[in-house]
């Protein structure tokens, strides 16, 4: 009996691990939902184009704001939804990473990587190889084909702050 309860408990934890703030908010049954998208922009890299927009989601009498990032893949696309309550922590982490990258560019190691991951599995970071800093985002750390390499981190941050109206 203990094994059965343990297995059910583990299954419940695993199912919670796969949800995000966006899916939790938009999966409410018995509510009228509306999505409004604003300020769509895009970023290009050598390999792909990433679209970004601000989305206001209304569920009944509640409203939440997200930044939606979408990266096309060969057969579909990968999407991240960053919740408004995570904007400030994310921008603070990026600022710290930007400062660290200036120092880390001089590392004597062959490879170095630093990153920040949100509760919803969105990851931003950089790696240093041969004194070159390369920035990237991973829209969902649980999935393949969800990495986008950022050409210019300052421009990326500026556009993301503009989308979120957080300066």
N, C-alpha and C positions, 0 to 999 in steps of 0.2 A: 504494500500500500504506500509506503514512503517513496518507493521508486516511482510509482505512478504520479504522485503529487509533485515530485521533483521534476519529472518529465513535463508535466503540465505547466509548472512554474517556468521552466526553461523556454518552453514554446511561447508563453506569454511575453517573456522578456525579449525573445527574438522578434516577435511580431511588433513590439513597441520600437525596437531598434530600427525597423524599416520605415517608420512613419516620419514625417517632417511637420513642421509647424503649418506649412501650406496645405499639405494633404489632410492633416487633422482638422483644420479650419474649413476646408472645402468639402469634407466628407460628411457633413452633418445632414442627416435625413430630416425631412419635414420642414425645411427652410427654403425660402426663395433666395437664390444666389445671383449675384451680379458681379461681373468683372469689367473694369474699365482700365484701359492701357493708355499710358502717356509717355511722351518724350522718348520715343524709340530712337536708339542709336546703334551703331555697330563698331566693332573693332576688327581689324584684319591682321593676320600674321602670315608668315610664309606658307602655312599649311591650311588655314581655315578662316572663316569669318564668324565672329561671335555676335549675336544680337542681344541687346539689353533694353529693358523698358521698365518703367514703374507701373505696377499693377495695384489698383485699389479693389479689394474684394469685400463685398457686402454679403453677410449671411444673417437674414432676419434683421434685427436692429443693431447688430455689431458690424464693425468695419475694421479691416486690417490692411496694411500697406506692405508690399513686397517689391524687391527688385528681382525681375525674372531675367535670367541669362539662358540663352539657347544656342547650342552648338550642333550644327548638322553633322550626321555621321553618314556612312555609306548607304544605309537602308532606312534610317529614321533620324532621331535627334536626341541629344541629352539636354536636360533642363535642370537648372538650380533656381530655387526661390529663397531669397534672403529676406527674412522677416525684419520689419522696421525696428523691433526691439533689439535686434542684433547689429544694427548699423554702427552705432557708436563703438561697440567692442571691436567690430571688424576694422573700422577705420583707425582705431588706436593700435591694433595689432599690426596693420599695414605700416603705420608710421614707425613703429618700433623696428619692424623688419627692414624698412628703408634705411634707417640709421645703422642697423647691424650690417647691412649689405655693403656699406661703404668701408667698414672695417674688414669684413670677411673677404672682400675682393683681394686682399693681400695675403690670404691664407697660403701656407706652404704645403698644405695637403693636396692630394691629387683630385679630391672631390669633397665638396661640402654642401649640405642642404639644410635649409631652415624653412619652416612653414607654420601656418595657423589653420586650425580646422574648427568650423562652427559645429554646434549641436546637430545641425541638419546635413552634415557631411560635406559641406563646401570647404574647399582647401585653397589657400593662396600662399605662395612662397617663392623661393628662388633656390637655385643651385649655383655653385661656383665651380668652374672647371677651367684650368689654365688661366686663372685670374679674370675670367669673364663671368659676369653675373647674368644669369638667365632667369627671368621671372615667368611664372606660370600660375594658372588656376586649374583646379580639378573640380568640375561641377558636382560630382558625386564620387566620393572615395570608394564606394562599394561597387562601382561599375567601370567597365573598360571603355575606351574611346571617349572619355569625358575630359581630356586635358587640352587646354588652350595655352599657347605660349604668347606672352604679352610682349609686344615690341617696345613700348614706352610706358613704364610704370607710372610716371607722374601724370601723363595724359589719361591713363586708365583710371587712376584715383580721382582726378578732376571730374571726368565724365560720370563716374559712379556717385560722387558726392552731388553733382548736379541732378542726377536722377532721383536721389534720395532727399534732395533739398537740405542736406546736412553739410554745412561748410566749416 
